[in-house]
Amino acid sequence: MAHARIAVSVGALGVLLALALRPAQSLAQAPQEQPDAASPEGAAAGAMRDAPAGARGRIDLPTPPLITMTAVPGYGSAPLAVGFFVNTVDPEGKGFVSYVWNFGDGQVSMDPPLTFFHTYKTPGTYVATVNATTADGRTATAYAGVTVRPGLAD
């Protein structure tokens, strides 16, 4: 029974490969049933037929924004003042309109980031995040780890 399954799987793979390797021109020349122009499917097919050759079947997705963050210093004794240095890039050029910070110790902020400082008062390991949103709603998130050791008074 196991040999039969393998044979069927190999046969199906051969059919898929044959279809994938078939020249695109022969696929385009294959007779196709035309949908009724009055139906939504027909209207879409007509729009696709009338679209420039390079635009057929192509969906343009916006390029995601990028954000990086560095915590300096990344470790030290409590209380620890940490500077967060952020670099943002929006390839679409729309610009960033909002930022949401979470420092991992229960404190949050919505201030813009150029250089941001936060003081950790309690020893522990924290993950700080900043989430940036562009004018057209695309988002990017950066993370930085911070380790706070007990202070001299602890």
C-alpha positions as CSV (number, residue, x, y, z in Angstrom):
1,M,0.0,0.0,0.0
2,A,2.9,2.4,0.8
3,H,4.3,1.8,-2.7
4,A,1.0,2.8,-4.3
5,R,0.9,6.1,-2.4
6,I,4.4,6.9,-3.5
7,A,3.6,6.1,-7.1
8,V,0.5,8.3,-7.0
9,S,2.5,11.1,-5.3
10,V,5.3,10.9,-7.9
11,G,2.7,10.8,-10.7
12,A,1.0,13.9,-9.3
13,L,4.3,15.7,-9.0
14,G,5.1,14.9,-12.6
15,V,1.8,16.5,-13.7
16,L,2.5,19.6,-11.7
17,L,6.0,19.9,-13.1
18,A,4.7,19.5,-16.6
19,L,2.2,22.3,-16.1
20,A,4.8,24.5,-14.4
21,L,7.3,24.0,-17.2
22,R,4.8,24.5,-20.1
23,P,5.7,27.6,-22.0
24,A,3.5,30.6,-21.0
25,Q,2.6,31.2,-24.6
26,S,0.9,27.8,-25.0
27,L,-1.1,28.5,-21.8
28,A,-2.2,31.8,-23.2
29,Q,-3.3,30.2,-26.5
30,A,-5.4,27.5,-24.8
31,P,-9.1,28.1,-25.4
32,Q,-10.8,29.6,-22.5
33,E,-14.5,30.1,-21.7
34,Q,-15.2,33.8,-21.5
35,P,-17.3,35.0,-18.5
36,D,-20.4,37.0,-19.0
37,A,-19.4,40.7,-19.2
38,A,-22.4,41.6,-17.0
39,S,-21.2,39.5,-14.1
40,P,-18.5,40.8,-11.6
41,E,-16.2,38.0,-12.9
42,G,-16.7,39.1,-16.5
43,A,-16.0,42.7,-15.7
44,A,-12.8,41.8,-13.9
45,A,-11.7,39.6,-16.8
46,G,-12.4,42.4,-19.2
47,A,-10.4,44.8,-17.1
48,M,-7.5,42.3,-17.0
49,R,-7.7,41.9,-20.8
50,D,-7.5,45.6,-21.3
51,A,-4.7,46.1,-18.7
52,P,-1.2,46.7,-20.0
53,A,0.8,43.5,-20.4
54,G,3.2,44.3,-17.5
55,A,0.2,44.9,-15.1
56,R,-1.7,41.7,-15.7
57,G,-1.8,39.5,-12.6
58,R,0.5,41.8,-10.7
59,I,-0.4,43.3,-7.3
60,D,1.7,46.2,-6.1
61,L,2.2,46.0,-2.3
62,P,3.7,48.9,-0.4
63,T,7.2,48.4,0.9
64,P,7.2,48.0,4.7
65,P,8.9,50.6,6.8
66,L,12.0,49.7,8.8
67,I,13.0,50.7,12.4
68,T,16.0,49.8,14.5
69,M,16.6,50.6,18.2
70,T,19.7,50.4,20.4
71,A,19.7,50.6,24.2
72,V,22.8,52.3,25.7
73,P,23.8,51.1,28.2
74,G,22.1,47.7,27.8
75,Y,23.0,46.6,31.3
76,G,24.0,48.2,34.6
77,S,23.0,48.7,38.3
78,A,19.6,50.1,39.4
79,P,18.5,52.8,39.0
80,L,19.7,52.6,35.4
81,A,19.1,55.4,33.0
82,V,19.0,54.0,29.4
83,G,19.1,56.0,26.2
84,F,17.2,54.5,23.3
85,F,18.6,55.4,19.9
86,V,16.2,54.9,17.0
87,N,16.7,54.8,13.3
88,T,13.6,54.8,11.0
89,V,13.3,54.4,7.2
90,D,10.2,54.7,5.1
91,P,10.9,53.6,1.6
92,E,7.5,54.9,0.4
93,G,8.3,58.4,1.7
94,K,5.0,58.8,3.6
95,G,6.7,59.6,6.9
96,F,6.1,58.3,10.4
97,V,3.1,59.8,12.3
98,S,3.0,57.9,15.6
99,Y,5.2,55.9,18.0
100,V,4.2,53.7,20.9
101,W,6.9,52.8,23.4
102,N,6.7,49.9,25.9
103,F,9.7,49.7,28.2
104,G,8.9,46.3,29.6
105,D,8.5,47.5,33.2
106,G,4.9,48.7,32.9
107,Q,5.8,52.2,31.6
108,V,4.6,53.3,28.1
109,S,4.9,56.4,26.1
110,M,3.8,57.9,22.8
111,D,6.6,60.5,22.4
112,P,8.5,60.7,19.2
113,P,11.9,58.9,19.4
114,L,14.9,60.9,18.1
115,T,16.7,59.9,21.4
116,F,14.7,58.7,24.2
117,F,15.7,58.1,27.9
118,H,14.0,55.9,30.4
119,T,15.1,55.0,34.0
120,Y,14.7,51.4,35.2
121,K,14.4,51.4,39.0
122,T,13.9,47.7,39.7
123,P,16.5,45.0,38.9
124,G,15.4,42.5,36.2
125,T,15.6,41.8,32.5
126,Y,13.4,43.9,30.2
127,V,12.5,44.0,26.6
128,A,11.8,47.5,25.3
129,T,9.7,47.9,22.1
130,V,8.9,50.8,19.9
131,N,6.2,50.5,17.3
132,A,6.2,53.2,14.5
133,T,3.2,53.8,12.2
134,T,3.4,55.7,8.9
135,A,0.9,58.1,7.5
136,D,-0.7,55.4,5.3
137,G,-0.9,52.9,8.2
138,R,2.1,50.6,7.7
139,T,3.9,49.6,10.9
140,A,7.3,48.5,12.0
141,T,8.5,47.4,15.4
142,A,12.0,47.3,17.0
143,Y,13.2,45.6,20.2
144,A,16.1,46.1,22.6
145,G,17.0,44.1,25.7
146,V,18.0,45.8,29.0
147,T,19.4,44.0,32.1
148,V,19.3,45.8,35.4
149,R,21.3,44.4,38.3
150,P,20.7,45.3,42.0
151,G,22.2,48.6,43.0
152,L,24.7,49.3,45.8
153,A,21.9,50.1,48.2
154,D,19.9,46.9,47.5
